[in-house]
Amino acid sequence: MEKIISKLLKINPPKNKFFDWSIIKEEDWLTSWKKYWAPELVGNHFLILPCWINLNKKFKDKQIIKIDPGAAFGTGNHPSTYLCLEKMENILFSHKKVLDIGSGSGILSVAARLLGAQEVCAVDNDYLAINSTTSNFQLNFGNLKSLNTYLGSFNEVILKNQLKQFDFVLCNILAEVIKEMIPNIYKCLKNNGEVIFSGILNSQKDEIIKILIQNDLKLLDLSTRKDWVCISAQKPSDPT
């Protein structure tokens, strides 16, 4: 192939000097990216640790989340994931039931369990993400006792499996998808249960807040990082 390209360029030389080509040294591109990903501190307590890197002793007091991202979203360095984790570290998850919508790599599911969640239900419509969530949960805890995974769209999964009475819902996905889920998120929350939404651009937050209010969810807090917004809301207890 190299000889063919070289010959074609000699026969038809480029008309300008903006074009060039060279031979790239052969490399295992499926694994070479790993050398560019280092441990990352998130908030005050979390450390995202690539599973192929040994833990530095100076981080031993942190909440360690071991991650092998594979093909799934969620390494902790994206602002939307960072905001979610930062919000979570200030919440009491002990003995709580948690739903992770769009679990991706499983990073939020792992974080919830580290913070004491009793049961974690992870939903994603991509089987690669479900596999990654399961793998990373196993990587961190050595078992899957507290994890239930569901493959499919959120609205279909909760109806089919009657998922409800959650203390917390974690939802780090695109705003356009979040808007369609809000009515059913309300239904699967306990009274006084809370939901954390991320994956929302600053320009989209007003519309999301409006839909939350329309669905009787009370706005609790809003935080930002770069152009991204994280919103937390609560399902009020019954008026009675």
For each residue, the residues with C-beta under 8 A, 3 or more apart:
1: 4 5
2: 5 6 23
3: 6 7
4: 1 7 8
5: 1 2 8 9 21
6: 2 3 9 10
7: 3 4 10 11
8: 4 5 11 12
9: 5 6 12 13 14 21
10: 6 7 13
11: 7 8
12: 8 9
13: 9 10
14: 9 17 18 19
15:
16: 19
17: 14
18: 14
19: 14 16
20:
21: 5 9
22:
23: 2
24: 27
25:
26:
27: 24 32
28: 31 32
29: 32 33
30:
31: 28 34
32: 27 28 29 35
33: 29 36 37
34: 31 37 50 52
35: 32
36: 33
37: 33 34 50 75
38: 50 53
39: 47 48 49 50 53 55 56 59
40: 47 48 75 76 77
41: 46 47 48 59 62
42: 46 47 48 76 82 85 86
43: 46 82 85 86 89
44: 89
45: 62 63 89
46: 41 42 43 62 63 65 76 85 89 111
47: 39 40 41 42 55 59 62 63 64 65
48: 39 40 41 42 65 67 75 76 77 107
49: 39 53 55 59 64 65 66 67
50: 34 37 38 39 53 66 67 68
51: 66 67 68 139
52: 34 68
53: 38 39 49 50
54:
55: 39 47 49 59 60 64
56: 39 59
57: 60
58:
59: 39 41 47 49 55 56 62 64
60: 55 57
61:
62: 41 45 46 47 59
63: 45 46 47 89 111 114 115
64: 47 49 55 59 140
65: 46 47 48 49 76 107 110 111 114 140
66: 49 50 51 110 136 139 140
67: 48 49 50 51 74 75 76 105 107 110 136 139
68: 50 51 52 132 135 136 139
69: 72 73 74 75 105 132
70: 105 128 131 132 135
71: 128 132
72: 69 104 105 106 126 128 129 132 133
73: 69 78 104 105 129
74: 67 69 78 81 103 104 105 106 107 108 172
75: 37 40 48 67 69 78 81 105 107
76: 40 42 46 48 65 67 81 82 85 107
77: 40 48 81 82
78: 73 74 75 81 82
79: 82 83 225 226 227 228
80: 83 84 172 198 199 200 228 230
81: 74 75 76 77 78 84 85 107 108 172 198
82: 42 43 76 77 78 79 85 86 225
83: 79 80 86 87 198 223 224 225 228 229 230
84: 80 81 87 88 108 170 172 196 198 230
85: 42 43 46 76 81 82 88 89 107 108 111
86: 42 43 82 83 89 90 223 230
87: 83 84 90 91 196 221 223 230 232
88: 84 85 91 93 108 111 112 115 170 196
89: 43 44 45 46 63 85 86 115
90: 86 87
91: 87 88 115 168 194
92: 96 115 116
93: 88 96 98 112 115 116 117 167 168
94: 115 116 117 118
95: 116 117 118
96: 92 93 112 116 117 118 167 168
97: 117 118 119 121 165 166 167 168
98: 93 109 112 117 119 120 121 166 167 168 169 170
99: 120 121 123 163 166 168 169 170 188
100: 103 106 108 109 112 120 121 122 123 133 170
101: 123 154 169 170 171 173 181 185
102: 123 124 129 154 171 172 173 177
103: 74 100 106 108 109 122 123 124 129 130 133 149
104: 72 73 74 107 124 129 132 133 172
105: 67 69 70 72 73 74 75 129 132 133 136
106: 72 74 100 103 109 110 122 129 132 133 134 135 136 137
107: 48 65 67 74 75 76 81 85 104 110 111 136
108: 74 81 84 85 88 100 103 111 112 170 172
109: 98 100 103 106 112 113 120 122 133 136 137 147 170
110: 65 66 67 106 107 113 114 136 137 140 141
111: 46 63 65 85 88 107 108 114 115
112: 88 93 96 98 100 108 109 115 117 120 168 170
113: 109 110 116 117 120 137 140 141 146 147
114: 63 65 110 111 140
115: 63 88 89 91 92 93 94 111 112
116: 92 93 94 95 96 113
117: 93 94 95 96 97 98 112 113 120 146 168
118: 94 95 96 97 146
119: 97 98 146 148
120: 98 99 100 109 112 113 117 137 146 147 148
121: 97 98 99 100 147 148 149 150 163 166
122: 100 103 106 109 130 133 147 148 149 150
123: 99 100 101 102 103 149 150 152 154 157 158
124: 102 103 104 129 130 133 149 150 151
125: 129 151 152 153 154
126: 72 129 130
127: 130 131 151
128: 70 71 72 131 132
129: 72 73 102 103 104 105 106 124 125 126 132 133
130: 103 122 124 126 127 133 134 149 150 151
131: 70 127 128 134 135
132: 68 69 70 71 72 104 105 106 128 129 135 136
133: 72 100 103 104 105 106 109 122 124 129 130 136 137 147 149
134: 106 130 131 137 138 144 147 149
135: 68 70 106 131 132 138 139
136: 66 67 68 105 106 107 109 110 132 133 139 140
137: 106 109 110 113 120 133 134 140 141 144 147
138: 134 135 141 142 143 144
139: 51 66 67 68 135 136
140: 64 65 66 110 113 114 136 137
141: 110 113 137 138 144 145 146
142: 138
143: 138
144: 134 137 138 141 147
145: 141
146: 113 117 118 119 120 141
147: 109 113 120 121 122 133 134 137 144
148: 119 120 121 122
149: 103 121 122 123 124 130 133 134
150: 121 122 123 124 130 157 161 163
151: 124 125 127 130 157
152: 123 125 156 157 160
153: 125 156 157
154: 101 102 123 125 157 158 181 184
155: 158 159 180 181 184
156: 152 153 159 160
157: 123 150 151 152 153 154 160 161 163
158: 123 154 155 161 162 163 164 184 187 188
159: 155 156 162 184
160: 152 156 157
161: 150 157 158
162: 158 159
163: 99 121 150 157 158 166 188
164: 158 187 188
165: 97 188 190
166: 97 98 99 121 163 169 188 189 190 193
167: 93 96 97 98 190 193 194
168: 91 93 96 97 98 99 112 117 193 194 195 196
169: 98 99 101 166 185 188 189 193 194 195 196
170: 84 88 98 99 100 101 108 109 112 195 196
171: 101 102 178 181 185 195 196 197 198 199
172: 74 80 81 84 102 104 108 196 197 198 199
173: 101 102 177 178 199
174: 177 178 199
175: 178 179 199 200 201 204 207 208
176: 179 180
177: 102 173 174 180 181
178: 171 173 174 175 181 182 197 199 200 208
179: 175 176 182 207 208 211
180: 155 176 177
181: 101 154 155 171 177 178 184 185
182: 178 179 185 186 211 212 215 217
183: 186 187 215
184: 154 155 158 159 181 187 188
185: 101 169 171 181 182 188 189 195 217
186: 182 183 189 215 216 217 235
187: 158 164 183 184
188: 99 158 163 164 165 166 169 184 185
189: 166 169 185 186 193 194 195 235
190: 165 166 167 193 235
191: 235 236 237 238
192: 234 235 236 237
193: 166 167 168 169 189 190 234 235
194: 91 167 168 169 189 220 232 233 234 235
195: 168 169 170 171 185 189 217 232 233 234 235
196: 84 87 88 168 169 170 171 172 230 231 232
197: 171 172 178 200 208 230 231 232 233
198: 80 81 83 84 171 172 228 229 230 231
199: 80 171 172 173 174 175 178 228
200: 80 175 178 197 204 205 208 228 229 230 231
201: 175 204 205 227 228 229
202: 205 224 227 228 229
203:
204: 175 200 201 207 208 229
205: 200 201 202 208 209 222 229 231
206: 209 210
207: 175 179 204 210 211
208: 175 178 179 197 200 204 205 211 212 231
209: 205 206 212 213 219 231
210: 206 207 213 214
211: 179 182 207 208 214 215
212: 182 208 209 215 217 219 231 233
213: 209 210 216 217 219
214: 210 211
215: 182 183 186 211 212
216: 186 213 235 236
217: 182 185 186 195 212 213 233 234 235
218: 233 234 235 236
219: 209 212 213 222 231 232 233
220: 194 232 233 234
221: 87 231 232
222: 205 219 229 230 231 232
223: 83 86 87 229 230
224: 83 202 228 229 230
225: 79 82 83 228 230
226: 79
227: 79 201 202
228: 79 80 83 198 199 200 201 202 224 225
229: 83 198 200 201 202 204 205 222 223 224
230: 80 83 84 86 87 196 197 198 200 222 223 224 225
231: 196 197 198 200 205 208 209 212 219 221 222
232: 87 194 195 196 197 219 220 221 222
233: 194 195 197 212 217 218 219 220
234: 192 193 194 195 217 218 220
235: 186 189 190 191 192 193 194 195 216 217 218
236: 191 192 216 218
237: 191 192
238: 191
239:
240:
